[in-house]
């Protein structure tokens, strides 16, 4: 509730994104449309933090009863202006709640090594999501160790069972209901703070034929061409 998704989409992505509530693409039947993004609500967030023992004791940063300061480092890949902008926006949003966030921009090979060995306080990264996405690799507890991609060591027996059942269910309607249940579990637990699904801005000359708009974008795997009567250059 300290993350302002609207500002991130409008100021970082220039409006070319939609809010995320979980790992599934909004165009997929796996996605539960009844789930709405958590609101940006700093007052509610501060109350939740206070309930957990993190309070403003006049030291400029939230502290707990032991005197520990609420301070952490966000690690993210270098080379992306969007990552830099997101990190600065998050730093500002958290500072308003008296949480100190440090930034740690790393070259991707170093970033990958940090992920592999779980050497981070917090990370920012992106996943792809198609029409049907198997989230076993990201969220099943068996993927915590031995090079798995459950980087945050998230463990939910209920989610594990739901993922396993979905993977072996052949009936599409029953399978999609299970994936939506998985979406609900992840939404409630929030192992990630889900941000947005980016959009692509594409410019195409009107002469190019066989371009079709599909649920996930353009049919880039099909042959595009310029009809002979509209061709401007020939060999």
SVG drawing of the C-alpha trace seen along z (x, -y; Angstrom):
<svg xmlns="http://www.w3.org/2000/svg" viewBox="-15 -13 44 48">
<polyline fill="none" stroke="black" stroke-width="0.4" points="0.0,0.0 3.1,-2.3 3.6,-1.6 1.7,-4.0 1.0,-1.9 -0.7,-4.7 2.3,-7.0 4.6,-4.3 2.5,-3.5 2.0,-7.2 5.4,-8.6 7.8,-5.7 5.9,-3.8 4.3,-6.9 0.9,-5.2 2.0,-2.2 1.2,0.4 -1.7,1.9 -1.7,2.7 -0.7,6.2 -2.4,8.2 -0.5,11.4 1.7,13.4 -1.0,14.1 -1.5,12.1 -4.9,10.1 -5.6,11.6 -5.4,15.1 -8.2,17.2 -5.8,17.9 -6.3,14.3 -9.0,13.6 -10.6,10.3 -12.3,10.0 -9.0,9.2 -8.3,5.5 -4.9,3.8 -4.2,3.0 -4.8,-0.7 -2.1,-3.3 -3.0,-4.0 0.0,-5.3 -2.1,-5.8 -3.3,-2.1 0.2,-1.0 1.6,-2.8 -1.0,-1.3 -0.1,2.2 3.5,1.4 2.7,0.1 0.7,3.3 3.9,5.2 6.0,3.1 7.5,0.6 6.6,-2.9 7.7,-6.5 9.7,-7.2 11.0,-10.6 14.3,-9.3 13.5,-10.1 13.0,-6.5 10.7,-3.8 12.1,-1.6 11.0,1.5 11.0,2.1 14.6,3.3 15.7,0.0 16.3,1.5 15.8,-0.9 13.5,0.0 16.2,-0.1 16.8,2.2 18.5,2.3 16.7,2.8 18.9,4.6 18.0,4.3 19.7,4.8 21.7,2.0 21.2,0.6 17.5,-0.2 16.2,-3.7 12.9,-2.3 14.5,-0.4 16.4,-3.5 13.2,-5.6 11.2,-2.9 13.9,-2.6 14.0,-6.4 10.2,-6.6 10.1,-3.7 12.8,-5.4 10.7,-8.6 7.5,-6.8 9.1,-4.8 10.9,-7.8 7.5,-9.6 6.7,-6.7 10.1,-7.0 11.5,-3.8 15.0,-4.1 15.5,-2.3 19.0,-2.1 19.5,-1.4 21.9,1.3 22.2,1.3 24.1,4.3 25.4,5.5 23.2,8.4 25.7,11.2 26.3,10.0 22.5,9.5 22.0,13.1 24.6,14.4 22.9,12.4 19.6,14.1 21.1,17.6 22.7,17.3 19.8,15.2 22.2,12.4 19.8,9.5 17.3,7.7 14.9,7.0 15.0,7.3 13.1,6.0 12.8,8.2 10.3,9.1 8.7,12.3 6.8,13.0 3.3,14.3 1.5,15.8 -1.9,17.2 -1.2,20.0 1.7,19.7 3.1,22.5 4.1,20.8 5.7,23.9 9.2,22.6 8.5,19.3 6.2,20.2 6.4,23.9 8.3,24.5 10.4,27.2 12.0,24.4 13.5,22.7 16.7,24.6 19.2,26.1 19.0,23.3 15.2,23.0 13.5,19.6 11.5,19.3 13.9,16.5 12.0,15.2 11.8,18.6 8.0,18.5 6.3,21.6 2.6,22.3 1.4,25.9 -2.0,24.8 -0.4,23.1 1.9,26.1 -1.1,28.5 -3.1,26.1 -0.2,25.8 0.4,29.6 -3.3,30.3 -3.5,27.6 -0.5,29.1 -2.2,32.6 -5.7,31.4 -6.5,31.9 -10.0,30.3 -9.4,26.6 -12.2,25.1 -11.3,27.1 -7.6,26.2 -8.3,22.5 -10.4,22.5 -7.4,24.0 -5.0,21.3 -7.4,18.6 -7.4,20.2 -3.6,19.9 -3.9,16.3 -6.1,15.7 -3.6,17.4 -0.7,15.4 -2.8,12.1 -3.5,12.7 0.0,13.7 1.9,11.1 5.2,12.8 5.8,10.2 4.6,6.7 3.2,6.9 3.6,3.7 2.4,3.7 2.3,5.4 4.0,3.2 2.6,2.5 4.6,2.3 4.4,-0.8 4.8,0.3 4.9,-1.7 4.2,0.0 4.0,-1.4 0.4,-0.9 1.9,0.8 2.9,3.9 0.3,6.7 -0.6,9.7 -0.3,7.9 -2.8,9.2 -3.6,8.0 -3.9,11.0 -4.7,11.1 -1.0,11.0 0.1,8.6 1.0,8.8 1.4,12.0 5.2,11.5 5.8,15.2 3.8,15.0 5.3,13.6 4.7,9.8 5.1,8.4 4.5,5.5 2.2,6.2 4.0,6.0 1.9,3.0 3.0,1.1 6.7,2.0 9.0,-1.0 12.3,0.8 13.1,3.9 16.3,5.9"/>
</svg>
